C-alpha cells in the first residue's frame, strides 16, 4: 500500500460537524480525520464483503 496521502476538502452540513465535534470531545476519536478514515475504511470493507458474497 502506498504511503502517499491525498487530502479531501468536502463540504459538511453544520449539524454533522457539530455532532462529530461532540463525539470527539468524549474521546471516542482524537481527531475528525481519524474518525473519517476509520468510517471510510469500515464502509469499504463492508462493501467488499457484500461483493464477495454475491
Phi and psi restraints in degrees (range 20) as a CNS / XPLOR table:
assign (resid 1 and name C) (resid 2 and name N)
       (resid 2 and name CA) (resid 2 and name C) 1.0 -69.1 20.0 2
assign (resid 2 and name N) (resid 2 and name CA)
       (resid 2 and name C) (resid 3 and name N) 1.0 144.9 20.0 2
assign (resid 2 and name C) (resid 3 and name N)
       (resid 3 and name CA) (resid 3 and name C) 1.0 -95.7 20.0 2
assign (resid 3 and name N) (resid 3 and name CA)
       (resid 3 and name C) (resid 4 and name N) 1.0 3.4 20.0 2
assign (resid 3 and name C) (resid 4 and name N)
       (resid 4 and name CA) (resid 4 and name C) 1.0 -69.6 20.0 2
assign (resid 4 and name N) (resid 4 and name CA)
       (resid 4 and name C) (resid 5 and name N) 1.0 152.9 20.0 2
assign (resid 4 and name C) (resid 5 and name N)
       (resid 5 and name CA) (resid 5 and name C) 1.0 -120.2 20.0 2
assign (resid 5 and name N) (resid 5 and name CA)
       (resid 5 and name C) (resid 6 and name N) 1.0 133.6 20.0 2
assign (resid 5 and name C) (resid 6 and name N)
       (resid 6 and name CA) (resid 6 and name C) 1.0 -103.7 20.0 2
assign (resid 6 and name N) (resid 6 and name CA)
       (resid 6 and name C) (resid 7 and name N) 1.0 141.6 20.0 2
assign (resid 6 and name C) (resid 7 and name N)
       (resid 7 and name CA) (resid 7 and name C) 1.0 -103.2 20.0 2
assign (resid 7 and name N) (resid 7 and name CA)
       (resid 7 and name C) (resid 8 and name N) 1.0 135.4 20.0 2
assign (resid 7 and name C) (resid 8 and name N)
       (resid 8 and name CA) (resid 8 and name C) 1.0 -108.7 20.0 2
assign (resid 8 and name N) (resid 8 and name CA)
       (resid 8 and name C) (resid 9 and name N) 1.0 136.5 20.0 2
assign (resid 8 and name C) (resid 9 and name N)
       (resid 9 and name CA) (resid 9 and name C) 1.0 -125.2 20.0 2
assign (resid 9 and name N) (resid 9 and name CA)
       (resid 9 and name C) (resid 10 and name N) 1.0 103.0 20.0 2
assign (resid 9 and name C) (resid 10 and name N)
       (resid 10 and name CA) (resid 10 and name C) 1.0 -126.5 20.0 2
assign (resid 10 and name N) (resid 10 and name CA)
       (resid 10 and name C) (resid 11 and name N) 1.0 143.2 20.0 2
assign (resid 10 and name C) (resid 11 and name N)
       (resid 11 and name CA) (resid 11 and name C) 1.0 -75.0 20.0 2
assign (resid 11 and name N) (resid 11 and name CA)
       (resid 11 and name C) (resid 12 and name N) 1.0 140.5 20.0 2
assign (resid 11 and name C) (resid 12 and name N)
       (resid 12 and name CA) (resid 12 and name C) 1.0 -133.5 20.0 2
assign (resid 12 and name N) (resid 12 and name CA)
       (resid 12 and name C) (resid 13 and name N) 1.0 132.7 20.0 2
assign (resid 12 and name C) (resid 13 and name N)
       (resid 13 and name CA) (resid 13 and name C) 1.0 -57.2 20.0 2
assign (resid 13 and name N) (resid 13 and name CA)
       (resid 13 and name C) (resid 14 and name N) 1.0 143.8 20.0 2
assign (resid 13 and name C) (resid 14 and name N)
       (resid 14 and name CA) (resid 14 and name C) 1.0 -55.9 20.0 2
assign (resid 14 and name N) (resid 14 and name CA)
       (resid 14 and name C) (resid 15 and name N) 1.0 -38.7 20.0 2
assign (resid 14 and name C) (resid 15 and name N)
       (resid 15 and name CA) (resid 15 and name C) 1.0 -66.5 20.0 2
assign (resid 15 and name N) (resid 15 and name CA)
       (resid 15 and name C) (resid 16 and name N) 1.0 -33.0 20.0 2
assign (resid 15 and name C) (resid 16 and name N)
       (resid 16 and name CA) (resid 16 and name C) 1.0 -71.1 20.0 2
assign (resid 16 and name N) (resid 16 and name CA)
       (resid 16 and name C) (resid 17 and name N) 1.0 -39.8 20.0 2
assign (resid 16 and name C) (resid 17 and name N)
       (resid 17 and name CA) (resid 17 and name C) 1.0 -61.8 20.0 2
assign (resid 17 and name N) (resid 17 and name CA)
       (resid 17 and name C) (resid 18 and name N) 1.0 -42.7 20.0 2
assign (resid 17 and name C) (resid 18 and name N)
       (resid 18 and name CA) (resid 18 and name C) 1.0 -63.9 20.0 2
assign (resid 18 and name N) (resid 18 and name CA)
       (resid 18 and name C) (resid 19 and name N) 1.0 -43.0 20.0 2
assign (resid 18 and name C) (resid 19 and name N)
       (resid 19 and name CA) (resid 19 and name C) 1.0 -61.3 20.0 2
assign (resid 19 and name N) (resid 19 and name CA)
       (resid 19 and name C) (resid 20 and name N) 1.0 -41.5 20.0 2
assign (resid 19 and name C) (resid 20 and name N)
       (resid 20 and name CA) (resid 20 and name C) 1.0 -67.5 20.0 2
assign (resid 20 and name N) (resid 20 and name CA)
       (resid 20 and name C) (resid 21 and name N) 1.0 -41.3 20.0 2
assign (resid 20 and name C) (resid 21 and name N)
       (resid 21 and name CA) (resid 21 and name C) 1.0 -57.2 20.0 2
assign (resid 21 and name N) (resid 21 and name CA)
       (resid 21 and name C) (resid 22 and name N) 1.0 -44.5 20.0 2
assign (resid 21 and name C) (resid 22 and name N)
       (resid 22 and name CA) (resid 22 and name C) 1.0 -65.3 20.0 2
assign (resid 22 and name N) (resid 22 and name CA)
       (resid 22 and name C) (resid 23 and name N) 1.0 -40.2 20.0 2
assign (resid 22 and name C) (resid 23 and name N)
       (resid 23 and name CA) (resid 23 and name C) 1.0 -63.4 20.0 2
assign (resid 23 and name N) (resid 23 and name CA)
       (resid 23 and name C) (resid 24 and name N) 1.0 -44.6 20.0 2
assign (resid 23 and name C) (resid 24 and name N)
       (resid 24 and name CA) (resid 24 and name C) 1.0 -66.1 20.0 2
assign (resid 24 and name N) (resid 24 and name CA)
       (resid 24 and name C) (resid 25 and name N) 1.0 -36.4 20.0 2
assign (resid 24 and name C) (resid 25 and name N)
       (resid 25 and name CA) (resid 25 and name C) 1.0 -61.0 20.0 2
assign (resid 25 and name N) (resid 25 and name CA)
       (resid 25 and name C) (resid 26 and name N) 1.0 -24.9 20.0 2
assign (resid 25 and name C) (resid 26 and name N)
       (resid 26 and name CA) (resid 26 and name C) 1.0 -84.3 20.0 2
assign (resid 26 and name N) (resid 26 and name CA)
       (resid 26 and name C) (resid 27 and name N) 1.0 10.0 20.0 2
assign (resid 26 and name C) (resid 27 and name N)
       (resid 27 and name CA) (resid 27 and name C) 1.0 67.9 20.0 2
assign (resid 27 and name N) (resid 27 and name CA)
       (resid 27 and name C) (resid 28 and name N) 1.0 22.3 20.0 2
assign (resid 27 and name C) (resid 28 and name N)
       (resid 28 and name CA) (resid 28 and name C) 1.0 -67.7 20.0 2
assign (resid 28 and name N) (resid 28 and name CA)
       (resid 28 and name C) (resid 29 and name N) 1.0 -41.0 20.0 2
assign (resid 28 and name C) (resid 29 and name N)
       (resid 29 and name CA) (resid 29 and name C) 1.0 -138.5 20.0 2
assign (resid 29 and name N) (resid 29 and name CA)
       (resid 29 and name C) (resid 30 and name N) 1.0 157.8 20.0 2
assign (resid 29 and name C) (resid 30 and name N)
       (resid 30 and name CA) (resid 30 and name C) 1.0 -82.3 20.0 2
assign (resid 30 and name N) (resid 30 and name CA)
       (resid 30 and name C) (resid 31 and name N) 1.0 -32.0 20.0 2
assign (resid 30 and name C) (resid 31 and name N)
       (resid 31 and name CA) (resid 31 and name C) 1.0 -142.9 20.0 2
assign (resid 31 and name N) (resid 31 and name CA)
       (resid 31 and name C) (resid 32 and name N) 1.0 162.9 20.0 2
assign (resid 31 and name C) (resid 32 and name N)
       (resid 32 and name CA) (resid 32 and name C) 1.0 -62.0 20.0 2
assign (resid 32 and name N) (resid 32 and name CA)
       (resid 32 and name C) (resid 33 and name N) 1.0 -40.8 20.0 2
assign (resid 32 and name C) (resid 33 and name N)
       (resid 33 and name CA) (resid 33 and name C) 1.0 -59.3 20.0 2
assign (resid 33 and name N) (resid 33 and name CA)
       (resid 33 and name C) (resid 34 and name N) 1.0 -43.4 20.0 2
assign (resid 33 and name C) (resid 34 and name N)
       (resid 34 and name CA) (resid 34 and name C) 1.0 -61.0 20.0 2
assign (resid 34 and name N) (resid 34 and name CA)
       (resid 34 and name C) (resid 35 and name N) 1.0 -44.0 20.0 2
assign (resid 34 and name C) (resid 35 and name N)
       (resid 35 and name CA) (resid 35 and name C) 1.0 -61.0 20.0 2
assign (resid 35 and name N) (resid 35 and name CA)
       (resid 35 and name C) (resid 36 and name N) 1.0 -48.7 20.0 2
assign (resid 35 and name C) (resid 36 and name N)
       (resid 36 and name CA) (resid 36 and name C) 1.0 -65.4 20.0 2
assign (resid 36 and name N) (resid 36 and name CA)
       (resid 36 and name C) (resid 37 and name N) 1.0 -43.0 20.0 2
assign (resid 36 and name C) (resid 37 and name N)
       (resid 37 and name CA) (resid 37 and name C) 1.0 -58.7 20.0 2
assign (resid 37 and name N) (resid 37 and name CA)
       (resid 37 and name C) (resid 38 and name N) 1.0 -43.6 20.0 2
assign (resid 37 and name C) (resid 38 and name N)
       (resid 38 and name CA) (resid 38 and name C) 1.0 -64.6 20.0 2
assign (resid 38 and name N) (resid 38 and name CA)
       (resid 38 and name C) (resid 39 and name N) 1.0 -43.5 20.0 2
assign (resid 38 and name C) (resid 39 and name N)
       (resid 39 and name CA) (resid 39 and name C) 1.0 -63.0 20.0 2
assign (resid 39 and name N) (resid 39 and name CA)
       (resid 39 and name C) (resid 40 and name N) 1.0 -44.0 20.0 2
assign (resid 39 and name C) (resid 40 and name N)
       (resid 40 and name CA) (resid 40 and name C) 1.0 -65.7 20.0 2
assign (resid 40 and name N) (resid 40 and name CA)
       (resid 40 and name C) (resid 41 and name N) 1.0 -45.3 20.0 2
assign (resid 40 and name C) (resid 41 and name N)
       (resid 41 and name CA) (resid 41 and name C) 1.0 -59.5 20.0 2
assign (resid 41 and name N) (resid 41 and name CA)
       (resid 41 and name C) (resid 42 and name N) 1.0 -46.0 20.0 2
assign (resid 41 and name C) (resid 42 and name N)
       (resid 42 and name CA) (resid 42 and name C) 1.0 -63.5 20.0 2
assign (resid 42 and name N) (resid 42 and name CA)
       (resid 42 and name C) (resid 43 and name N) 1.0 -41.9 20.0 2
assign (resid 42 and name C) (resid 43 and name N)
       (resid 43 and name CA) (resid 43 and name C) 1.0 -67.0 20.0 2
assign (resid 43 and name N) (resid 43 and name CA)
       (resid 43 and name C) (resid 44 and name N) 1.0 -42.9 20.0 2
assign (resid 43 and name C) (resid 44 and name N)
       (resid 44 and name CA) (resid 44 and name C) 1.0 -62.8 20.0 2
assign (resid 44 and name N) (resid 44 and name CA)
       (resid 44 and name C) (resid 45 and name N) 1.0 -38.8 20.0 2
assign (resid 44 and name C) (resid 45 and name N)
       (resid 45 and name CA) (resid 45 and name C) 1.0 -65.3 20.0 2
assign (resid 45 and name N) (resid 45 and name CA)
       (resid 45 and name C) (resid 46 and name N) 1.0 -42.9 20.0 2
assign (resid 45 and name C) (resid 46 and name N)
       (resid 46 and name CA) (resid 46 and name C) 1.0 -63.4 20.0 2
assign (resid 46 and name N) (resid 46 and name CA)
       (resid 46 and name C) (resid 47 and name N) 1.0 -41.5 20.0 2
assign (resid 46 and name C) (resid 47 and name N)
       (resid 47 and name CA) (resid 47 and name C) 1.0 -66.3 20.0 2
assign (resid 47 and name N) (resid 47 and name CA)
       (resid 47 and name C) (resid 48 and name N) 1.0 -39.5 20.0 2
assign (resid 47 and name C) (resid 48 and name N)
       (resid 48 and name CA) (resid 48 and name C) 1.0 -60.9 20.0 2
assign (resid 48 and name N) (resid 48 and name CA)
       (resid 48 and name C) (resid 49 and name N) 1.0 -43.3 20.0 2
assign (resid 48 and name C) (resid 49 and name N)
       (resid 49 and name CA) (resid 49 and name C) 1.0 -64.1 20.0 2
assign (resid 49 and name N) (resid 49 and name CA)
       (resid 49 and name C) (resid 50 and name N) 1.0 -39.4 20.0 2
assign (resid 49 and name C) (resid 50 and name N)
       (resid 50 and name CA) (resid 50 and name C) 1.0 -63.3 20.0 2
assign (resid 50 and name N) (resid 50 and name CA)
       (resid 50 and name C) (resid 51 and name N) 1.0 -41.4 20.0 2
assign (resid 50 and name C) (resid 51 and name N)
       (resid 51 and name CA) (resid 51 and name C) 1.0 -64.9 20.0 2
assign (resid 51 and name N) (resid 51 and name CA)
       (resid 51 and name C) (resid 52 and name N) 1.0 -40.5 20.0 2
assign (resid 51 and name C) (resid 52 and name N)
       (resid 52 and name CA) (resid 52 and name C) 1.0 -65.5 20.0 2
assign (resid 52 and name N) (resid 52 and name CA)
       (resid 52 and name C) (resid 53 and name N) 1.0 -33.7 20.0 2
assign (resid 52 and name C) (resid 53 and name N)
       (resid 53 and name CA) (resid 53 and name C) 1.0 -76.0 20.0 2
assign (resid 53 and name N) (resid 53 and name CA)
       (resid 53 and name C) (resid 54 and name N) 1.0 -19.3 20.0 2
